Amino acid sequence: MADIAATTPAPTLSVTERGLGGKNIPGHIIINTAPQDEGLPAAKRAHWYVVHTYSGHEARVAETLRQRVATLGQSDKVFELLIPTQDKIQIRHGKKSSVKEKIFPGYLLIKMTVDDDSWLVVRTTQGITGFVGTGNRPTPLSESEVAAIMQFAQMGAPKYKANFSVGEAVKITDGPFSDFLGSIESIDEAHGKLRVLVSIFGRETPVELDFLQVKKI
């Protein structure tokens, strides 16, 4: 059976860690902080940054960073780690399971204030290959970018996903045309449907099928 995944309504952002250390201590910002912000508590003056990680290891890297932040006393500068995900229902070999699919594989979002010490703790964490930015200066996400990520993660319209391609040969496994062979004419990922050309009485006839009703040959 083809592997597919369908988004559930109202997916959310997965928070790996929130409020590391639970502290809210005034700190000194070296870069990316406007002068008028200097009187605000550190958490309010923090920005969201993005770092590259090894794809598939985002959660492990986040946990390693969490431990380093606590051990090296940087909880007053590194506040939150986010791995943006969408909740999906995955159908594999006819069985359903709930999974969290990463929106940005290979990236980790960090809310932090940046100085030499906090930058070094993050940058030297195993699995982190660098900050997103210009040269050696991390570039913070703008408020509009953060809002866009949140909005994208919360898109509630169901959507199906499958490893099919137009022209690919498939075998129908369910319904009145079970065991027929055909080729995919079109794919409707929004509704989880395929249009498959099936040879009936010597003529190619288009048949609309669900993702679950076919498998690759």
N, C-alpha and C positions, 0 to 999 in steps of 0.2 A: 504494500500500500504506500502511496506517495506520502512523504513527510510534509505536513503543512502546519502553519501556525496562524491563529486568528486572534486579533486583539480584543480584549474584553473592554466594555465601556469604562470610561473615566480612568485610564491608566495613570499611575502616579510616579513621582520621582522616588527612587530608592535611596534612602539616606544611610550610608555605611556607618558614619559616626556623626553625632550632633553634639556641639558644645564640648569639645575635648577638654577635659579637666574641669569643666563647669565654671571657669574663672572669668572675671570681667575686670581686668586690671589695666590701668592706663599704661600705654607703652609708647615707644618712640618709633615713628615711621621714617625710614630713610628715603624711600621713593614712592611715587604714585599716591601721594597724599597732599591735598591742597593745604596751604598754611592755615586757613580758617578752621581746619579740622583738628588742630593740635590740642584743643581743650576737651575733645570728646573722649569717652572711654575707648579702649583699644578695639573692642568688638564692634563699636559703631563706626570706627574709622577703617575697619578691615574691608578688603575687596575680594572678589572672587577671581581666582587665577586658574589656568588650565595647565596641566603637565602631561607629557607623553609617558605612557607606560607600555609594558609588553602586553599586547592584545591577548585576552583570555586570562590575564592574571591581575585584573584591576582590583578585585576584592582582596586578594592576598597582599598586594602592594599597599592598599589602604590600611589594612590591619598592621602591617609592618611599620608604616609611617605613624599610625596611632600610638604604637608602643614606643617608638623613638621620641615622639613629641612629649609623651609623659615622662620618659626616663631622662631626657635631656633638658627638662624644665622649660619647654616652649609652649605650654598650654595657654599662656597669656598672649600668644601671638598667632597660633594656629587653632582655629575654632571649629571648623566643620569640613568634612570630606564628603563629597557627593559622587555617586556613580549614577547618572541619569538612566533610568530603565523604563520600559513599558511592560505591563503584565500581559501575557499572551497565553492562549490555550494552544498547546502543541499536540498534534495528532501524529503519532508515530506507530506504524504497523497496526493501525486500528485502535490504539489506546490513547486516551487523553491524559495530559498532564499539564499542570500550571507551571509556567516558566517566566523568568524575567529576562527580557531581551535588552541588551545594552543599546542605547541610542547612539552613543559615540564610542565604539570599541577602540581600546588603546588610549583612552583619555581619562583623567581623573580631575574633578573640580575641587579646588581648595579655597576656603574662605580664611584669609590670613592677613596679617600685617607683615610687611617685608622689611627686614633689616639683614645685616650680614649673617647673624646667627640663625634666624628662621629660614633664610634662603638656603644656608648650608645644610641644615637638617633635612629639608625637603629634597634638595638636589642630590645629596649623597645617599638617599634611601635606595636600597637595592630594588631594581625594577623600574625606577624612574629615570628616564633618559634625558629629560630637560623640560624647562618651562616653555610655554608658547609665548613668544615675544620677539622683540627686535634686538639682535645681538645677545648680550648677556643680561638685558633688562627685561624682566617679566612684564607682560602687558596685561593689565586687569581687564576683565569683562565689563562692558558698559551695562547700565541698568536695563537698557533695551535688549541687549543680548541675553541677559539673565531671564528677563520676562519672556523672550521668544523661546528659550529652552523649556521654561515651565509650561508655556502654552502648548508647545509641540508635544510634550510628554502627556498632557492632559487631553489630547484629541481623543474623543470618545467614539468616533465612527468605527464600526467593526471593519477590519481589513484582514484579508487572508494572504498568506505568503506560501509559495511553493517553488520548488526547483524544476519548473517546466520551461520550455522554450518553444516558440512557434516553429512548426515543421518537424518537431520531435515525434518519434513513433511511440505509441502507448498501447496498452491492452486494457480493455474495459473489464472491470472486475465485479460490477454490480448493475442490476437493472435489466431491462429487456434485451439489451445488446451485450450482455455478459459474455466474455471470451472473444468478442470481436476485436480485431486489430484496426488501428487507425492512426492518423497523424493530426497533430494539433494545428488548427487553423487560426485560433485566437485565444487570448487569455484575459479573463476579467478578474483581476486580483481584488477589486473592491467588493465583489460578491462571491468570490471563491468558485468561479465557474470557468469551464473550458468549452470551446466549440471544437469538436473532433470530427474530422472527415472519415466516414466509415463507408466501405464498399458494400452496397446493398443492391442485389440483382444487377451486378456489373456496373453500377453507377456510384460515384462518390456522393454521399449524402451527409450534410452537416448535422451533428447531434450535440445538443447541449448537455453537459454533464457536470456534476460536482467534482471537486478535487479528489474527494474520497472514493470516487467511482472508477478511477483509473490508476494504473501504475506504469512506470517506465518499463520498456522491454530491454 
